[in-house]
């Protein structure tokens, strides 16, 4: 869910920056990185990978950073992304 929300938020931020709202550049970069890390974590967990705990730790930290970045903006899409990131960070920490 988090990877999907991050991808949608990335696309939303691309649109905003194309409209000249350059304050969203950092958010779009954070979202795309976080989405990739979440996807990797899901794959590692699914195959019971040897490095799954380390990947989940990194995923939780990435989600914390992405949520913090998205919360800087008063935007419904970014709010959904931040909430998904918080839930993912919690789930990753529980798996560790």
GIVEN-V895026 format. One line per field, one symbol per residue. ss: DSSP state (a for helix, b for strand, c for the rest). psi: psi as a letter, one per 20 degrees, with the letter a starting at -180 (. if undefined). burial: b if it has 24 or more other ideal C-beta (glycine too) atoms within 12 Angstrom, else e. A space follows every 10 residues. Layout:
ss->???
psi->???
burial->???
This chain:
ss->caaaaaaaaa aaaaaaaacc caaaaaaaaa aaaaaaaaaa aaaaaacccc caaaaaaaaa aaaaaaaaaa cccccaaaaa aaaaaaaaaa aaaaac
psi->gggghgghhg gghggghhjj miijghghgg ghgggggggg ggggghjlqh jgggghghgg gghggggggh iiqnphghgg ggghgghggg gghhh.
burial->ebbebbbbbb ebbeebeeee eeebebbbeb bbbbbbbbbb bbebbeeeee eeeebbebbb bbbbbbbebb eebeeebbeb bbbbbbebbe ebeeee
